[in-house]
Amino acid sequence: MGSTASARNGTWRNWGGTVSARPAREVAPASVDELAAAVRRAAADGLPVKAVGAGHSFTSIAATDGVLIRPHLLTGIRDIDRVAGTVTVEAGTPLKRLNVALAREGLSLTNMGDIMEQTVAGATSTGTHGTGRDSASVAAQIRGLELVTADGSVLTCSEKENPDVFAAARIGLGALGIVTAITFAVEPVFLLTAREEPMPFERVCADFDQLHAENEHFEFYWFPHTGNTNTKRNNRSAGPQRPVPGLKGWFEDEFLSNGVFRAVNWVGRAAPATIPAIARISSRALSARTYTDIPYKVFTSPRRVRFVEMEYAVPRAALVETLRELKAMVDRSPLRVSFPVEVRTAPADDITLSTASGRDSAYIAVHMFKGTPYQGYFTAAERIFTAHEGRPHWGKIHTRDADHLSRAYPRFEEFTALRDRLDPERRFHNDYLRRVLGA
Ligand SMILES: Cc1cc2nc3c(=O)[nH]c(=O)nc-3n(C[C@H](O)[C@H](O)[C@H](O)COP(=O)(O)OP(=O)(O)OC[C@H]3O[C@@H](n4cnc5c(N)ncnc54)[C@H](O)[C@@H]3O)c2cc1C
């Protein structure tokens, strides 16, 4: 079904196991015409409609009790325009398939997130991002969009055509229509050299501005209950290509980062008191390494250990203070956290409801192993993030509502006015959108 979310006995579940839904019916359109017909039929039956991607959002943003549109027959590359430097793909195409196909054509996206299981429409609809000094989220690389709106008509937009729709629909939260195709900017495939290196928490905090300024893509993981981090710097390189050797890559990326990490989390879940000691060992398990490869092989890695996640974007200038407060909170609390905290950045962009809309941003992501109570940790973290004008990732756990978000986003009303115009009857509504956008 082209989705790592599961569907059993008519119940749809997301990857993190935090959301389930029982849609009235499921449709897998194989063309834009079939999709438009499904939207019209839902309207005639008075049912809401929701397209899902790979179910990798932790929030209920993709859940519906109406008509669930599956992505797996709307996949593949429609067109590559080498002169314009763009590729147009069907909305249900998994990022992995896009990346592999582009590499075969000698092309690449400029930046991407940690994994590539998501569909292109699913990833962009919630603002999926990686880390970058100059390059922003996956949605910021969009040059054109095609969507089916609530009346079943097809609407296209770009910077020049329907620019008001383009500004909002690149991160549309599934609220403005069903995306059927996306045109991305691409560039000739290039090489990135990754340097992964442990670094004390205090040093990363002290040197953060410099590390950010000197590297095209800087990120780090802080291990709660320790003063240790693992940093990663990716910069363009003239080569030669030097991937992580096969056996070493398997040992570090599969055995240590997934197999051993899963076992460690099992132990931590059963005996939380062991977590600080385990954290001290695991934060030292990965040693420094350098490798050079094509972008998607450097940016993304397998994430097989299931978890739940909250992530907030704060103004980049507030990162160090926010992170120090988070560490102080964990240090003085009885919380036991076995998953590292991930820190990334993005430059300001011009997308209405992007977490980086109009401001240089830093992302702080907190995780908990699936099946471990996360509410206490996430509530305390969220209090810190919102005190620093944080904006929550639309696809990751948070408790904010339209009242709060209308103050966090200067262009919030621009988005809701467009939704009023494109979807006056709220065909694409669900409980999550009611909470974050209002009725
Ligand atoms: C292991 C893991 C790693 C992750 N890593 C990152 C990361 O590095 N960076 C980051 O920012 N996020 C990350 N995420 C979050 C994830 O990228 C987002 O939640 C993303 O939206 C999931 O995409 P999906 O294809 O699974 O879409 P879903 O979660 O299925 O849907 C997301 C939204 O897109 C909408 N949608 C889907 N298809 C369409 C369509 N055709 N038209 C209109 N709306 C549509 C849905 O209705 C829903 O609103 C990660 C999640 C997991 C589980």
The ligand as a Gaussian input file, in Angstrom:
#p B3LYP/6-31G(d) Opt

LIG

0 1
 C       11.152000       8.216000      11.672000
 C       10.702000       9.625000      11.352000
 C       11.646000      10.558000      10.969000
 C       11.243000      11.864000      10.660000
 N       12.195000      12.771000      10.312000
 C       11.831000      14.054000      10.085000
 C       12.801000      15.038000       9.740000
 O       13.995000      14.771000       9.618000
 N       12.371000      16.312000       9.571000
 C       11.063000      16.678000       9.719000
 O       10.741000      17.859000       9.589000
 N       10.120000      15.751000       9.980000
 C       10.476000      14.467000      10.166000
 N        9.514000      13.532000      10.451000
 C        8.104000      13.939000      10.361000
 C        7.543000      13.658000       8.963000
 O        8.451000      14.028000       7.956000
 C        6.265000      14.461000       8.729000
 O        5.324000      14.192000       9.726000
 C        5.660000      14.205000       7.347000
 O        4.551000      15.047000       7.168000
 C        5.240000      12.757000       7.136000
 O        4.973000      12.538000       5.770000
 P        3.988000      11.366000       5.325000
 O        4.209000      11.114000       3.865000
 O        4.101000      10.233000       6.212000
 O        2.576000      12.107000       5.484000
 P        1.392000      11.824000       6.513000
 O        1.934000      11.873000       7.874000
 O        0.658000      10.614000       6.076000
 O        0.489000      13.106000       6.249000
 C        0.957000      14.374000       6.641000
 C        0.011000      15.458000       6.146000
 O        0.105000      15.535000       4.731000
 C       -1.191000      15.501000       4.189000
 N       -1.128000      14.928000       2.853000
 C       -0.581000      13.760000       2.475000
 N       -0.719000      13.612000       1.151000
 C       -1.359000      14.719000       0.709000
 C       -1.801000      15.162000      -0.566000
 N       -1.601000      14.441000      -1.665000
 N       -2.410000      16.354000      -0.638000
 C       -2.644000      17.109000       0.457000
 N       -2.261000      16.749000       1.674000
 C       -1.615000      15.561000       1.789000
 C       -2.004000      14.653000       5.166000
 O       -3.384000      14.877000       5.009000
 C       -1.474000      15.202000       6.452000
 O       -2.089000      16.435000       6.693000
 C        9.872000      12.224000      10.741000
 C        8.932000      11.270000      11.105000
 C        9.329000       9.976000      11.422000
 C        8.311000       8.958000      11.824000

